[in-house]
């Protein structure tokens, strides 16, 4: 091969290698979608059927109250509590980041005609609910909401789960060892639901985007 053709081939190889390297670098530099900046309720007091707390948003502090037929298990934000919001891969709480702290409200369900209700002291835009272990691997459980939920993320949580273990059909959230986050699009003062299926226990906490869209 003559010197001019060798030089041309070398330059072409360098150009192709450089372009491939740039494309690879650009692909590696693509950021993953950042979790939605979310505030979670700091639950501070409880009775056998209620819990109260606060939610700190850009618009100010919102008082939050839960009421229902019974609370099976709960944790306020004290040190030393078990961390039930740990997650694996895929991350059940990827859409919002895991709930802060260890606050949780747990239920056993089986209360088809009795309502569970979250009440906000002022309207909250696009609230979210983190779900822990709804249903078992061979025993689905449901939350039937008065509002329409959208699944933001689902995956592996404290008790296992999978990328498809939470699903929504109309206003019914179904879980088979479901861990994840659902959102209610719109502005709400209350979120309510029933739990027709009994199981060992499952849990929730609630939050909202820190800055409303």
PANURO-57862 format. One record per residue (C-alpha): residue number from 1; chain; x, y, z. Coordinates in nm, 4 decimals, always signed. Each point is the difference from the previous one (the first is absolute). Last residue first. Layout:
BEGIN
+------+-------+----------+----------+----------+
| resi | chain |        x |        y |        z |
+------+-------+----------+----------+----------+
|  NUM |     A |        X |        Y |        Z |
...
+------+-------+----------+----------+----------+
//
This chain:
BEGIN
+------+-------+----------+----------+----------+
| resi | chain |        x |        y |        z |
+------+-------+----------+----------+----------+
|  213 |     A |  -4.6272 |  +2.0819 |  +3.9322 |
|  212 |     A |  -0.0284 |  +0.0120 |  +0.3823 |
|  211 |     A |  +0.3332 |  +0.0506 |  +0.1749 |
|  210 |     A |  +0.0738 |  -0.2498 |  +0.2771 |
|  209 |     A |  -0.1851 |  -0.2699 |  -0.1931 |
|  208 |     A |  -0.2328 |  -0.1775 |  +0.2424 |
|  207 |     A |  +0.0062 |  -0.2528 |  +0.2843 |
|  206 |     A |  -0.1786 |  -0.2961 |  +0.1479 |
|  205 |     A |  +0.0955 |  -0.3116 |  +0.1970 |
|  204 |     A |  -0.1136 |  -0.3546 |  -0.0499 |
|  203 |     A |  +0.0040 |  -0.3520 |  +0.1401 |
|  202 |     A |  -0.0899 |  -0.3637 |  -0.0490 |
|  201 |     A |  -0.0892 |  -0.2712 |  +0.2501 |
|  200 |     A |  -0.0811 |  -0.3705 |  +0.0315 |
|  199 |     A |  -0.2714 |  +0.0060 |  -0.2647 |
|  198 |     A |  -0.3712 |  +0.0789 |  -0.0242 |
|  197 |     A |  -0.1510 |  +0.1205 |  -0.3276 |
|  196 |     A |  -0.2723 |  +0.2668 |  -0.0155 |
|  195 |     A |  +0.2231 |  +0.2990 |  +0.0786 |
|  194 |     A |  -0.1998 |  +0.3198 |  -0.0540 |
|  193 |     A |  +0.1237 |  +0.3376 |  -0.1204 |
|  192 |     A |  +0.0041 |  +0.3724 |  +0.0631 |
|  191 |     A |  +0.2181 |  +0.2952 |  -0.0985 |
|  190 |     A |  -0.1030 |  +0.3423 |  +0.1312 |
|  189 |     A |  +0.0685 |  +0.3698 |  -0.0608 |
|  188 |     A |  +0.1103 |  -0.0579 |  -0.3580 |
|  187 |     A |  +0.1503 |  +0.1745 |  -0.3023 |
|  186 |     A |  +0.0597 |  -0.2036 |  -0.3145 |
|  185 |     A |  +0.1872 |  -0.3133 |  -0.0958 |
|  184 |     A |  -0.0040 |  -0.2576 |  +0.2788 |
|  183 |     A |  +0.3365 |  -0.1744 |  +0.0145 |
|  182 |     A |  +0.1060 |  -0.3559 |  +0.0755 |
|  181 |     A |  +0.3350 |  -0.1164 |  +0.1364 |
|  180 |     A |  +0.1441 |  -0.3483 |  +0.0362 |
|  179 |     A |  +0.0001 |  -0.3365 |  +0.1741 |
|  178 |     A |  -0.2458 |  -0.2736 |  -0.0988 |
|  177 |     A |  +0.0280 |  -0.3489 |  +0.1447 |
|  176 |     A |  -0.2755 |  -0.0854 |  -0.2483 |
|  175 |     A |  -0.1729 |  +0.3375 |  -0.0119 |
|  174 |     A |  -0.3149 |  +0.1472 |  -0.1490 |
|  173 |     A |  -0.0946 |  +0.3685 |  -0.0103 |
|  172 |     A |  -0.3623 |  +0.0535 |  -0.0998 |
|  171 |     A |  -0.1246 |  +0.3359 |  -0.1315 |
|  170 |     A |  +0.0052 |  -0.0881 |  -0.3729 |
|  169 |     A |  +0.2257 |  -0.3037 |  -0.0160 |
|  168 |     A |  +0.3313 |  +0.0622 |  +0.1713 |
|  167 |     A |  +0.2973 |  -0.2331 |  +0.0401 |
|  166 |     A |  +0.2619 |  -0.0783 |  +0.2628 |
|  165 |     A |  +0.2190 |  -0.3104 |  -0.0240 |
|  164 |     A |  +0.1245 |  +0.0792 |  -0.3512 |
|  163 |     A |  +0.3627 |  +0.0945 |  +0.0682 |
|  162 |     A |  +0.0268 |  -0.2531 |  +0.2816 |
|  161 |     A |  -0.0651 |  -0.0589 |  +0.3692 |
|  160 |     A |  +0.2271 |  -0.0866 |  +0.2897 |
|  159 |     A |  -0.0975 |  +0.0614 |  +0.3622 |
|  158 |     A |  +0.1938 |  +0.3238 |  +0.0542 |
|  157 |     A |  -0.0449 |  +0.1262 |  -0.3542 |
|  156 |     A |  +0.0623 |  -0.1163 |  -0.3563 |
|  155 |     A |  -0.1836 |  +0.1774 |  -0.2786 |
|  154 |     A |  -0.2769 |  +0.2463 |  -0.0756 |
|  153 |     A |  +0.0097 |  +0.3552 |  -0.1284 |
|  152 |     A |  -0.2413 |  +0.2804 |  -0.0847 |
|  151 |     A |  -0.3219 |  -0.2067 |  +0.0123 |
|  150 |     A |  -0.2935 |  +0.2342 |  -0.0644 |
|  149 |     A |  -0.2869 |  +0.0205 |  +0.2485 |
|  148 |     A |  -0.3572 |  +0.1106 |  -0.0784 |
|  147 |     A |  -0.2026 |  +0.1292 |  +0.2963 |
|  146 |     A |  -0.2551 |  -0.1779 |  +0.2209 |
|  145 |     A |  +0.2554 |  -0.2749 |  +0.0322 |
|  144 |     A |  -0.0349 |  -0.3786 |  +0.0077 |
|  143 |     A |  +0.3187 |  -0.1309 |  +0.1614 |
|  142 |     A |  +0.0516 |  -0.3620 |  -0.0948 |
|  141 |     A |  +0.1713 |  -0.3196 |  +0.1128 |
|  140 |     A |  +0.1372 |  -0.2883 |  -0.2057 |
|  139 |     A |  +0.0742 |  -0.3301 |  +0.1775 |
|  138 |     A |  +0.2556 |  -0.2224 |  -0.1730 |
|  137 |     A |  +0.3025 |  +0.2278 |  +0.0267 |
|  136 |     A |  -0.1623 |  +0.1988 |  +0.2788 |
|  135 |     A |  -0.2004 |  +0.3212 |  -0.0020 |
|  134 |     A |  +0.1151 |  +0.3593 |  +0.0476 |
|  133 |     A |  +0.3562 |  -0.0199 |  +0.1340 |
|  132 |     A |  +0.0738 |  +0.3691 |  +0.0624 |
|  131 |     A |  -0.1653 |  +0.2780 |  -0.2000 |
|  130 |     A |  +0.1117 |  +0.3622 |  -0.0196 |
|  129 |     A |  -0.2862 |  +0.2418 |  -0.0657 |
|  128 |     A |  +0.0333 |  +0.3155 |  -0.2081 |
|  127 |     A |  -0.1848 |  +0.3322 |  -0.0067 |
|  126 |     A |  -0.0395 |  +0.1824 |  -0.3346 |
|  125 |     A |  -0.0955 |  +0.3422 |  +0.1388 |
|  124 |     A |  -0.0955 |  +0.0359 |  +0.3662 |
|  123 |     A |  -0.3046 |  +0.2007 |  +0.1121 |
|  122 |     A |  +0.0049 |  +0.1157 |  +0.3623 |
|  121 |     A |  -0.0208 |  -0.1806 |  +0.3355 |
|  120 |     A |  +0.0559 |  -0.3299 |  -0.1822 |
|  119 |     A |  -0.2133 |  -0.3055 |  +0.0790 |
|  118 |     A |  +0.1039 |  -0.3622 |  -0.0626 |
|  117 |     A |  -0.2889 |  -0.2436 |  +0.0295 |
|  116 |     A |  -0.0502 |  -0.3737 |  +0.0511 |
|  115 |     A |  -0.3597 |  -0.0973 |  -0.0600 |
|  114 |     A |  -0.1961 |  -0.2940 |  +0.1355 |
|  113 |     A |  -0.2143 |  -0.2129 |  -0.2316 |
|  112 |     A |  +0.2630 |  -0.2503 |  -0.1179 |
|  111 |     A |  +0.1965 |  -0.0298 |  +0.3219 |
|  110 |     A |  +0.2179 |  -0.3073 |  -0.0629 |
|  109 |     A |  +0.3118 |  +0.2118 |  +0.0305 |
|  108 |     A |  +0.2959 |  -0.0858 |  +0.2250 |
|  107 |     A |  +0.1325 |  +0.3524 |  +0.0369 |
|  106 |     A |  +0.3287 |  +0.1830 |  +0.0607 |
|  105 |     A |  +0.0805 |  +0.3719 |  +0.0296 |
|  104 |     A |  +0.3648 |  +0.1004 |  -0.0534 |
|  103 |     A |  +0.2615 |  +0.2498 |  +0.1170 |
|  102 |     A |  +0.3576 |  -0.1298 |  -0.0376 |
|  101 |     A |  +0.1743 |  +0.3157 |  -0.1172 |
|  100 |     A |  -0.0337 |  +0.1419 |  -0.3489 |
|   99 |     A |  -0.2077 |  -0.1917 |  -0.2507 |
|   98 |     A |  +0.2182 |  -0.1537 |  -0.2713 |
|   97 |     A |  +0.0757 |  +0.2116 |  -0.3056 |
|   96 |     A |  -0.2883 |  +0.1374 |  -0.2014 |
|   95 |     A |  -0.0131 |  -0.2019 |  -0.3215 |
|   94 |     A |  +0.2562 |  -0.2592 |  +0.1116 |
|   93 |     A |  -0.2103 |  -0.1232 |  +0.2939 |
|   92 |     A |  -0.0185 |  -0.3694 |  -0.0904 |
|   91 |     A |  +0.3632 |  -0.0009 |  -0.1105 |
|   90 |     A |  +0.0522 |  -0.2707 |  -0.2612 |
|   89 |     A |  +0.2111 |  -0.1175 |  +0.1705 |
|   88 |     A |  -0.0254 |  +0.0293 |  +0.3799 |
|   87 |     A |  -0.1896 |  +0.2116 |  +0.2492 |
|   86 |     A |  +0.0065 |  +0.1075 |  +0.3639 |
|   85 |     A |  -0.3203 |  +0.1697 |  +0.1114 |
|   84 |     A |  -0.0691 |  -0.2372 |  +0.2910 |
|   83 |     A |  +0.2753 |  +0.1484 |  +0.2151 |
|   82 |     A |  -0.0607 |  -0.1395 |  +0.3492 |
|   81 |     A |  -0.0263 |  +0.2669 |  +0.2689 |
|   80 |     A |  +0.3068 |  +0.0905 |  +0.2060 |
|   79 |     A |  -0.0462 |  +0.3770 |  -0.0126 |
|   78 |     A |  -0.3577 |  +0.1229 |  +0.0248 |
|   77 |     A |  -0.1872 |  +0.1181 |  -0.3092 |
|   76 |     A |  -0.3365 |  -0.1571 |  +0.0722 |
|   75 |     A |  -0.0530 |  -0.3661 |  -0.0751 |
|   74 |     A |  -0.3276 |  -0.1812 |  -0.0449 |
|   73 |     A |  -0.1564 |  -0.3463 |  +0.0073 |
|   72 |     A |  -0.3514 |  -0.1398 |  -0.0268 |
|   71 |     A |  -0.1796 |  +0.3322 |  -0.0239 |
|   70 |     A |  -0.3772 |  -0.0353 |  +0.0142 |
|   69 |     A |  -0.3226 |  +0.1212 |  -0.1615 |
|   68 |     A |  +0.1678 |  +0.2981 |  -0.1613 |
|   67 |     A |  +0.1234 |  +0.3545 |  +0.0498 |
|   66 |     A |  +0.3175 |  +0.1644 |  -0.1281 |
|   65 |     A |  +0.0680 |  +0.3679 |  +0.0599 |
|   64 |     A |  +0.2405 |  +0.2369 |  -0.1729 |
|   63 |     A |  +0.0730 |  +0.3609 |  +0.0928 |
|   62 |     A |  +0.1544 |  +0.1923 |  -0.2895 |
|   61 |     A |  +0.2998 |  +0.2272 |  +0.0475 |
|   60 |     A |  +0.0824 |  +0.2616 |  -0.2613 |
|   59 |     A |  -0.0173 |  +0.0571 |  -0.3765 |
|   58 |     A |  +0.3416 |  -0.1569 |  -0.0552 |
|   57 |     A |  -0.1285 |  -0.3080 |  +0.1815 |
|   56 |     A |  +0.0418 |  -0.1305 |  +0.3558 |
|   55 |     A |  -0.2422 |  -0.2826 |  +0.0832 |
|   54 |     A |  -0.1150 |  -0.0338 |  +0.3578 |
|   53 |     A |  -0.1292 |  -0.2788 |  +0.2205 |
|   52 |     A |  -0.3033 |  -0.1698 |  +0.1492 |
|   51 |     A |  -0.0975 |  -0.3644 |  +0.0340 |
|   50 |     A |  -0.3399 |  -0.1520 |  +0.0707 |
|   49 |     A |  -0.1689 |  -0.3316 |  +0.0898 |
|   48 |     A |  +0.1723 |  -0.1299 |  +0.3155 |
|   47 |     A |  +0.1432 |  +0.3445 |  +0.0727 |
|   46 |     A |  +0.3002 |  +0.1730 |  -0.1507 |
|   45 |     A |  +0.2381 |  +0.2954 |  +0.0103 |
|   44 |     A |  +0.2990 |  +0.1371 |  -0.1940 |
|   43 |     A |  -0.0117 |  -0.1255 |  -0.3595 |
|   42 |     A |  +0.2479 |  +0.2005 |  -0.2092 |
|   41 |     A |  -0.1640 |  -0.0213 |  -0.3394 |
|   40 |     A |  +0.2295 |  -0.0278 |  -0.2990 |
|   39 |     A |  +0.1300 |  +0.2791 |  -0.2235 |
|   38 |     A |  +0.0889 |  -0.0903 |  -0.3575 |
|   37 |     A |  +0.2487 |  +0.1208 |  -0.2587 |
|   36 |     A |  -0.0908 |  -0.2260 |  -0.2953 |
|   35 |     A |  +0.2832 |  -0.2452 |  -0.0447 |
|   34 |     A |  +0.2515 |  +0.0929 |  -0.2693 |
|   33 |     A |  -0.0303 |  -0.1709 |  -0.3376 |
|   32 |     A |  +0.3337 |  -0.1612 |  -0.0769 |
|   31 |     A |  +0.2663 |  +0.2300 |  -0.1390 |
|   30 |     A |  +0.1451 |  -0.0487 |  -0.3492 |
|   29 |     A |  +0.3774 |  +0.0297 |  +0.0435 |
|   28 |     A |  +0.0620 |  -0.3654 |  -0.0860 |
|   27 |     A |  -0.1816 |  +0.0429 |  -0.3316 |
|   26 |     A |  +0.1969 |  +0.3196 |  -0.0742 |
|   25 |     A |  +0.3254 |  -0.1795 |  +0.0807 |
|   24 |     A |  -0.0937 |  -0.2880 |  -0.2303 |
|   23 |     A |  -0.0880 |  +0.2406 |  -0.2820 |
|   22 |     A |  +0.3280 |  +0.1861 |  +0.0496 |
|   21 |     A |  +0.1998 |  -0.3244 |  -0.0054 |
|   20 |     A |  -0.1731 |  -0.1146 |  -0.3154 |
|   19 |     A |  +0.0673 |  +0.3353 |  -0.1677 |
|   18 |     A |  +0.3661 |  -0.0082 |  +0.1063 |
|   17 |     A |  +0.0469 |  -0.3544 |  -0.1259 |
|   16 |     A |  -0.1611 |  +0.0896 |  -0.3333 |
|   15 |     A |  +0.2144 |  +0.3132 |  -0.0392 |
|   14 |     A |  +0.3205 |  -0.1810 |  +0.1001 |
|   13 |     A |  -0.0731 |  -0.2791 |  -0.2491 |
|   12 |     A |  -0.0658 |  +0.2535 |  -0.2781 |
|   11 |     A |  +0.3268 |  +0.1805 |  +0.0776 |
|   10 |     A |  +0.1924 |  -0.3280 |  -0.0136 |
|    9 |     A |  -0.1598 |  -0.0986 |  -0.3289 |
|    8 |     A |  +0.0885 |  +0.3375 |  -0.1563 |
|    7 |     A |  +0.3606 |  -0.0231 |  +0.1249 |
|    6 |     A |  +0.0369 |  -0.3499 |  -0.1438 |
|    5 |     A |  -0.1415 |  +0.1193 |  -0.3333 |
|    4 |     A |  +0.2513 |  +0.2869 |  -0.0123 |
|    3 |     A |  +0.2962 |  -0.2243 |  +0.0956 |
|    2 |     A |  -0.0656 |  -0.2640 |  -0.2625 |
|    1 |     A |  -0.1431 |  -0.3415 |  +0.0896 |
+------+-------+----------+----------+----------+
//
